[in-house]
């Protein structure tokens, strides 16, 4: 979309989510964070424990954008479900494959001189194929990069949504979305055995769908009540901080679409750019952080200032690498793609 057409606040939330995930992984994967932890334990512990909840931002946004693209007025607005699913796979998988190959090369380069658990091992052909088809967690293969699990979940959630909208027409599909959301929040999301499937995460995704319908409906109150009601019942049954974040993001999204304030302040060029490249930043930051960790640990293994500056450098370089991956691979306007029709799936 052109800047004036992009949905208010969506890019800001995408950008914020990607920044938090980068910092979470910087705190989670040492050795730089191990050195910095001694001087700033509260900050490192917060990034380690809570910054990862930014995943809920992406889940809710995913559902929000899926409803916007697939059922903006409530009913399905597409006729070729298989084409949509394949197009979604292509959008997710192409930059993912590039990022994974870069990670494999960086890991091979630093492995001899960075003996640390965060360095992935040499991949097998089966492991690479599992990543290519977004099946690594379902078939029990170790991830080759941080956050790859989310990409597979996003694809599952999109496919589930397309199937719901295809099989159940009219207003009935909304009731099926609500029913599956309730099952996810009250049952599947409470058992980690389901966390390799979209069922575990569909509750947060559905909250995003409800947020879109609330932001566009003349009877928005009923959708807001559905969001609040689902969230309240699920939290009373089993309090989860991540679910509280998801409910909050869904309600904020509704406010952002219906209030003039975000449209004035959150449509700045740098905010839009950060949101556009957030997926690429999400994919490419791990090999960047791995490389910076290796360099800093090799030359300044225990110096606090060098390791703190190394974490800042890794963050800045991750943004630059994400921008490059977006421009050269992910963007529909990348030169190698040639002239293309606008994508049918949410960006």
N, C-alpha and C positions, 0 to 999 in steps of 0.2 A: 504493500500500500504506500501511497504518497504520505508525507508527514501529516497533512491535514485530514487524511482519511483513517489513520491508525486509531485504534480504540484507546480512549483516554486511560492512562495509568498502566496499561498492560506492559508496555516496554519498560516502565520504571520498575514494576514488580519483577519482570524477567531479569533485568539488570541487577537488581538487589539480590535476587536469588542466586544468580551465578557468582556474584562477588562473595556471598556468604559460603557457598559451596567450596570455592577456591580456598578461602581461609580455613574452613573446616578441614580440608585435606592437608593444608600446610601444617595445621596443628596435629592432625592425626598421624601423618607419615613423617617420621624424623629423617635424619638426625638433627636438623637445625632446630626444630621445635623442642627437642629434648634439652638443648643447651639454653634456649630462651625461657623454658618453663621455670628454671631455677630463679630467674629474675622477675617473671610475671606469671606466677602460677594461676592466679584468678582468671586472667585473660585467656591463657592457653586452655584452661579447663572449660571455660565458657565456649570457646570456639570448638573444642573437642566434643562437648556434650550437647550444645544447643544450636550451633550454626547449621548443623545438618538438618534441622527442621525446615530449612528453606526448601527441601524437597516437596513439602506440602504446598508451597507456593506454586511450584511447577505442576503438581498434580491438579490443583484447582484451576490454574490457568489452562491446562490442557483440556479439561472438561468445558470450560468457558468458551474456548476457541472452537472446540468440536461442535458445540451447540450453535455457535455463530455461523459456522461453515456448513453444517449438515442439516440443521433444523432451526433456522433463524426465527421463523414464525411459529414454531412448535411442531409442524409437520416436516417430514423428510423432503429435502429440496434436491435430491439426486436420483439418478436412474441406473447408475452403473456401480453397484457396491464393490464388486471385485476390482474394478479399475481404481476406485478410491483407496482401497486397502493396499494395492500394489504401489500406487503413487506415494502413499504415506511411508511404505517400507523404503522406497527409493530415496525419499527425502531424508529419512533417518539414517539409512545404512551407508550411503555414499560418503558423507563426511566422517561417519564412524569408522569405516574401513581405513580411510586415510589416517585418521588419528591413531588407530590401533597399530598400523604398520609403523608409524613414527615412534610410537611407544616401544614396540619390539626392537627397533633399531637403537633407540636411546638406551634401553635396558641392556642390550648386548654390549654397548659401548662402555657403560659405567659398571657393569657387573664385576669385572676383574678388580676394580679399585674402590668399590663401595659395598662391603659385605654387610648388607642391611636387609631386614625382612621386607621392606617396602619395594625392593627390586623384584619385578616379576621374573620367573624362570623362563628358560627357552621354551617357546610354544611348540606343541605338536600340530600336525596337520589337522587332526580331529578337533583340537582346541580352536584353531583358526576358523575352521568351517562352522563350528558352533557359534562363534562370534559373528560370522558373516550372516547367519540366518537368525540371529538374536535368540539363540536357544541355550546359551552357555549355562545358565542357572538351572534350567529344566533338565539338562542332561548331566549335571554335576561337574562341569568344567570350571576350573579356577579362572577368575576374570583377569584379563591382561592389562586392564587399566581401571582406575578408580571411577566409580559412578556408571559403569557400563550397564549394570543391572537395570538402571532406571530407563534406559533406552528401550530395552526389551519390554518392560512393563508399559511404557507409553504406547508402544505398538499394539500390545494386547488390549489395552483399554480402548484405543481407537477402533480396533477391529470389533470388539464387543459392542461398542456404540453403533457402529454401522450395521451390524447384524440386528440389533434391537430395532433400529429405525426401519430396516428393510422388512423384517418379519411381522412387525406390529405397526399398522398404519393408523392414522388419525390420532385422537387424543389418548388412545389406550397405551401408546408407547411411553407416554410420560408416567403413567402409573407403573409400568414395568421398570422404568428407570428408578422411580422412588422405591419400589419393592426390592430391587437388586441393591440399591444404596443402603437400605435398612439392613438387608442380610449381610452386606459387607461390614457396616459399622458395628452391628450388634453381634455378629458371629465371626466371620472370616478374619477381620482385622484384629481380633483378640487372640488369634492363634498363629504363631510364627511359622507353623508348618505350611501355611498358605502364601508366605511372602515371596515366593517365586512366581506367583500367578497374579493376574489382574484383579481377581476376586478380592484379594487382600486390600487393594488400593482403590477399588471402584467407588467407595463411599466418598472419599475426598474429590475424586474426579466428577462424580455426580453432583456434589455441592457446587462445583464450577458451572455445570450445565444449568442447575437451578438458578444460579446467579445471573446467567445470561438471560434466561426467560423472565426473571424478576426485573431486570434492567430495561426490558423492552415491552413488558406486558402492561396493559391498562389496569389489570388486577394484580399488581406486583405484591400486594400484602400477602396473598396466599402463598406465593413462592418464598417470600421472606419468612413466613411462619414455618414453611416446610424446612427451610435451612436451619432456623433456630430450633425447631422441634426435634428434627433428626439429631442435631448436635447435642441438644440437652439430654435427650433420652440415652444416647450413646455414652455421654460423659458421666451421667449418673450411674449407669450400669458398670462402667469401667473407665475411670478417668485416664485420659491419655493427652499429654501435652501437645503432641503432634496434631491430634484431632482439634484441639482448641485453636491452634494456629490455622488449620484448614477452614474452620467455621469463620474465624476472623477475616481471613483473606477473601472468602466468598462474599461476606457482607461489605467489605471495603470495595470490592469490585463493583457491586451494585451502586454504592455511593459514588464511585468515580464516574460511572456512566451517566448518572442522573444529576450530578452537580457541575456547575460551570467552573468551579475552582481548579480541578485537575486539568481541564482542557486549556487553561491559561498557563499553568505552571509546569505541567509534566509533558509538554509537547516540545521541549527544547531539543535541539539537534543532537547534543551529546547523549541525552537520555534515550532518544529514539535509536541512536546508533548502538548503544550498549545493549538495548533490548534486542535489536536485530541480530547481533552477533553472540547473544548469550549462549545459544546451543553450541556454537563453535568453541567458545571459551570453556564451556562445560566439558567438551570432549578433549581439548588439546592441553589443558592446564597440567594434567598429571605428568606427561613426559617433560614439560618445561620445569616443573617443580623437582622432578627426579634429577634432571641434569644440574640444576642450581644446587641442590642438596649435595650432589657428588663433588662439585667444584669446591664449594665452601668447606665441606667436611675434609676434603683432601688437603687444602692449604691452611685452614683455620679451624681445626676440629673442636677447640674448646673456647675460642674467643667470643665473648658475648656480643660485642658490637658487630663483628663480621657476620655472625649467624642471624642477628636481628635484621641487619641490612640485607642479608641474603634472602630472608623471607619477604621483605618488601620488594626486592628485585624480582623474585620469582612471581609475585603477584603482578607487577607491572609488565613483565615479559609474557605472562599468561594472557593478559589483555591484548598485547601486540600480536601474539601468535593466534589468538582467537579472531582478531580482525583479519589477519592474513588468510586463515582457513575459511572464513566467511566469504571474503572477496574472491578467492581463487577456486573454492570448491563448493561451498554450500549455496551461495547466492544464485538465484535464477538468472542473474545477469552476468555470471562468470563467463569470461571470453570463450572458453572451450565449449560451452553449451550451445553457442550460436543463438539464433532467435527462437524464443520459446513462447508458447501460450501461457497465460497466467495460471499458476497452480490451482488445483481444485481443493486442496487440503489446507487446513489452517497453518499459518507460519508462526 
